[in-house]
Amino acid sequence: MLKKITALLTALVVAAAPGSSVYAEGSGADDHKTITIDGKTYALTFEDDFNGTALDETKWQRSPQWHRQDLNNYWDDSMSYLDGEGNLIIGMSYDEDRDAFLSGAVETNGKFEQTYGYFEIRCAINNIPGYWTAFWLMGDSVLSEANGGVDGTEIDIYESPFYDNKQIQHTLNWDGYGALHKVEGKVVNANVYDGKYHTFGLLWTDKEYVYYIDGKETWRTNAAKAKGTCAVPLYMIISSEAGSWTGVPETDQLPDYMKVDYVRVYAEVSQIQRMSQYMNECLERRSRFRSSEQESGLVDNIL
């Protein structure tokens, strides 16, 4: 496993080495393998274009079918699927027999997580009011109440609750969801409720969060209220939900859905280089240990 990880990281470092070209969107098949933000180069670490007819379960799993928010809304497996035309569908429907709203959610929990980097989704969001879609980062560490947001922050890259006002919300949640819960966010004007594809991105560093819609910066914060940015790995969630925040969807307008064209994640090249160096050091130590048959057995048990 260490060899596979090291090989992957080394390939990324080579692909994004200083002096590599960063092509404009649409200039070639590999034009998105590296990007430049604020003068720094980032290399691709995760990608899904949602081709085919089945969700790639090496990357995603459907979220637990939990009751959501304060209405009779449940995440339901049937509301997340590939349409066979290059899109992930995250739906919202009404089940008359159950008198319940059913919505979709997928996540990379247990499959992929990352600390820092650039996260981007290209999607066409909800077409009606009364519910919202979201692309967000989450982890068990978010429940911690010990050290502000540094040891865990729910990072909502975008939420779409303001259909009528044509606005998008960016949000940070930390210190759990109980009495100590804290939140900071920004609502921005964005005419993205038009049925067309738009990109929503987040640059997450050890100093700040920078939010983007269609490549344009919409919010930059050093998360001072949270004692700084999150310093632990988080996984991704794509979801739809209904709650009193948005009112109740008109059932005769359902089903509705969002379409996701792709999700991409990048890490800064210097970060990848540090990770690669660490993995190489692990392999070197393992090799030295295996020079002794007695130590070899111990290492095999550990690694």
C-alpha positions in Angstrom: 0.0 0.0 0.0 2.8 2.4 0.9 4.4 1.8 -2.6 1.2 2.5 -4.4 0.6 5.7 -2.4 4.2 6.8 -3.0 4.0 6.1 -6.7 0.8 8.1 -7.0 2.3 11.1 -5.1 5.5 11.0 -7.1 3.6 11.0 -10.4 1.6 14.0 -9.2 4.8 15.9 -8.3 6.3 15.2 -11.7 3.1 16.3 -13.5 3.0 19.6 -11.5 6.7 20.4 -11.2 7.8 24.0 -11.4 7.6 25.2 -15.0 4.7 23.0 -16.0 2.1 24.6 -18.2 -1.3 25.4 -16.9 -3.8 25.3 -19.8 -7.0 27.2 -20.2 -10.2 25.1 -19.8 -11.0 23.3 -23.0 -7.5 23.3 -24.5 -6.9 19.6 -24.1 -7.8 16.3 -22.4 -5.4 16.8 -19.5 -5.9 20.6 -19.2 -7.1 20.3 -15.7 -4.4 18.1 -14.2 -2.7 21.2 -12.7 -4.1 24.6 -11.9 -2.7 27.9 -10.6 -4.3 29.8 -7.8 -2.8 32.9 -6.1 0.5 32.1 -8.0 0.8 28.6 -6.6 0.5 25.3 -8.5 -1.9 22.6 -7.5 -2.1 19.1 -8.8 -5.1 16.8 -9.1 -5.6 14.3 -6.3 -9.2 13.2 -6.9 -11.5 13.3 -9.9 -14.9 11.9 -10.9 -16.6 12.8 -14.2 -19.5 10.5 -13.4 -19.3 8.6 -16.7 -21.1 5.2 -17.0 -24.3 4.1 -15.4 -23.2 3.2 -11.8 -21.8 5.2 -9.0 -18.1 4.5 -8.6 -18.0 2.9 -5.1 -14.3 3.1 -4.9 -14.8 6.9 -4.5 -18.3 7.4 -3.2 -21.0 5.8 -1.0 -24.6 6.8 -0.5 -25.1 8.6 2.7 -27.0 6.9 5.5 -30.8 7.1 5.1 -31.3 9.4 8.0 -34.1 11.8 8.9 -32.9 15.3 7.9 -33.6 18.8 9.2 -37.0 19.7 10.8 -39.4 18.5 8.2 -40.3 14.9 7.2 -37.3 14.6 4.9 -35.1 11.6 4.6 -32.0 10.9 2.6 -32.9 7.9 0.4 -30.6 5.8 -1.8 -33.0 5.9 -4.7 -32.4 9.7 -5.0 -28.7 9.5 -6.0 -27.7 7.8 -9.3 -25.9 8.3 -12.6 -28.0 9.2 -15.6 -25.8 7.5 -18.2 -25.1 10.9 -19.8 -22.1 11.9 -17.6 -24.0 13.3 -14.7 -24.6 12.4 -11.0 -28.2 13.0 -10.2 -29.1 14.2 -6.6 -32.8 14.3 -6.5 -35.7 15.6 -4.3 -39.1 13.9 -4.4 -42.3 13.4 -2.4 -43.5 10.0 -1.3 -47.3 10.4 -0.9 -47.6 7.0 0.9 -45.1 8.0 3.5 -46.0 11.7 3.5 -42.2 12.3 3.3 -39.7 14.1 1.2 -36.9 11.9 -0.1 -33.6 13.4 -1.1 -30.2 12.2 -2.3 -26.8 12.4 -0.8 -23.4 10.8 -1.6 -20.1 11.1 0.3 -16.5 10.0 0.2 -16.4 9.1 3.9 -13.9 6.1 4.3 -12.9 6.5 0.6 -11.2 9.9 0.3 -10.4 12.8 2.6 -7.8 15.6 2.5 -6.5 18.4 4.5 -6.0 21.7 2.6 -6.2 22.2 -1.1 -8.7 23.2 -3.7 -12.1 21.5 -4.0 -14.5 22.1 -7.0 -17.8 20.9 -8.2 -19.4 21.7 -11.6 -23.2 21.3 -11.4 -26.6 22.5 -12.3 -28.4 23.2 -9.0 -32.1 22.9 -8.0 -34.7 24.2 -10.4 -37.4 25.1 -7.9 -37.6 26.8 -4.5 -38.4 25.0 -1.2 -35.3 22.9 -0.8 -31.5 23.3 -1.2 -28.6 21.5 -2.6 -25.0 21.6 -1.2 -21.4 20.6 -1.7 -19.7 20.4 1.7 -16.8 19.0 3.7 -17.3 17.0 6.9 -15.6 14.8 9.4 -16.1 13.2 12.8 -13.7 15.8 14.2 -16.3 18.5 13.6 -18.1 17.3 16.8 -15.1 18.4 18.9 -15.6 21.3 21.2 -12.0 21.6 22.3 -10.1 23.9 20.0 -12.4 26.0 17.9 -12.5 25.1 14.2 -8.9 24.0 14.1 -9.7 20.5 15.2 -12.8 20.2 13.0 -14.9 22.4 10.8 -17.9 21.7 8.6 -17.1 23.7 5.5 -20.1 24.3 3.3 -18.6 25.2 -0.1 -22.1 26.2 -1.4 -25.7 25.9 -0.3 -28.6 27.0 -2.5 -31.5 27.9 -0.2 -32.3 31.3 -1.6 -33.9 30.5 -5.0 -36.2 33.5 -5.0 -33.5 36.0 -4.2 -30.9 34.3 -6.5 -28.3 34.0 -3.7 -25.8 31.3 -2.5 -24.6 30.8 1.0 -21.0 29.8 2.1 -20.8 28.6 5.7 -18.4 27.4 8.4 -19.7 25.4 11.4 -17.5 24.3 14.4 -17.5 23.3 18.0 -20.0 20.6 17.5 -23.8 21.0 17.1 -24.8 21.4 20.7 -24.8 24.3 23.1 -21.3 25.4 22.0 -22.0 25.3 18.3 -20.7 28.3 16.3 -21.3 29.4 12.8 -20.0 32.0 10.3 -21.1 32.5 6.8 -21.7 34.8 3.9 -24.6 35.2 1.5 -23.7 36.3 -2.0 -25.7 37.3 -5.0 -25.3 34.7 -7.7 -27.6 34.1 -10.7 -27.0 30.4 -10.8 -30.6 29.1 -10.6 -30.8 29.0 -14.4 -30.6 25.3 -15.1 -27.0 25.7 -16.4 -23.8 24.3 -15.1 -21.7 26.4 -12.7 -18.6 25.8 -10.7 -18.4 26.2 -6.9 -14.9 26.0 -5.4 -13.0 26.3 -2.2 -9.3 27.0 -1.6 -8.5 25.8 1.9 -5.0 26.6 3.3 -3.5 26.7 6.8 -4.2 30.5 6.9 -7.6 31.1 5.2 -10.6 29.8 3.2 -11.3 31.4 -0.2 -14.6 30.6 -1.9 -15.3 30.9 -5.6 -18.3 30.8 -8.0 -17.6 30.3 -11.6 -13.9 31.0 -10.9 -14.5 34.4 -9.3 -13.8 34.9 -5.6 -16.9 35.5 -3.5 -15.6 35.2 0.1 -12.2 35.2 1.8 -11.9 34.6 5.5 -9.0 33.8 7.9 -11.6 32.1 10.2 -10.3 34.1 13.2 -13.6 33.5 15.1 -12.9 29.8 14.8 -9.2 30.2 16.0 -8.0 29.5 12.5 -8.7 27.1 9.6 -9.4 23.4 10.1 -6.1 21.4 10.3 -7.5 17.8 10.0 -8.7 15.8 7.0 -12.3 16.1 5.8 -14.4 14.1 3.3 -16.9 15.4 0.7 -20.7 15.3 0.6 -23.1 16.2 -2.2 -26.6 16.5 -1.0 -30.1 17.9 -1.2 -32.4 18.6 1.7 -35.7 20.2 2.7 -36.3 22.2 5.9 -38.0 25.2 7.3 -35.0 27.3 6.3 -36.4 27.2 2.8 -40.0 26.6 3.4 -41.8 23.5 2.0 -41.4 22.3 -1.6 -44.6 22.3 -3.7 -45.2 18.7 -4.1 -46.7 19.2 -7.6 -43.3 20.5 -8.7 -41.5 17.4 -7.6 -39.5 15.4 -8.5 -36.6 17.9 -9.0 -32.9 17.3 -9.0 -29.4 18.7 -9.4 -27.0 17.4 -12.0 -23.3 17.1 -11.2 -20.8 17.1 -14.1 -17.7 16.6 -12.1 -15.9 16.9 -8.8 -12.2 17.6 -8.6 -9.8 18.0 -5.7 -6.2 19.4 -5.8 -3.3 19.7 -3.4 -0.6 22.3 -3.5 2.6 20.8 -5.1 4.7 21.5 -2.1 2.3 19.6 0.1 2.4 16.6 -2.3 6.2 16.8 -2.2 6.2 16.7 1.6 3.8 13.7 1.6 5.9 11.9 -1.0 9.1 12.5 1.0 7.4 11.1 4.1 6.2 8.0 2.3 9.7 7.4 0.9 11.2 7.7 4.4 8.6 5.1 5.6 9.7 2.8 2.8 13.4 3.3 3.6 12.8 2.5 7.3 10.8 -0.6 6.4 13.7 -1.8 4.1 16.2 -1.3 6.9 14.1 -3.2 9.4 13.7 -6.1 6.9 17.5 -6.6 6.8 16.9 -8.5 10.0 14.7 -11.6 9.8 13.6 -11.0 13.4 12.6 -7.4 12.8 11.0 -8.3 9.5 8.2 -10.3 11.2 7.5 -7.4 13.5 7.3 -4.9 10.6 5.0 -7.2 8.6 2.6 -7.2 11.5 2.6 -3.4 11.7 2.6 -2.6 7.9 
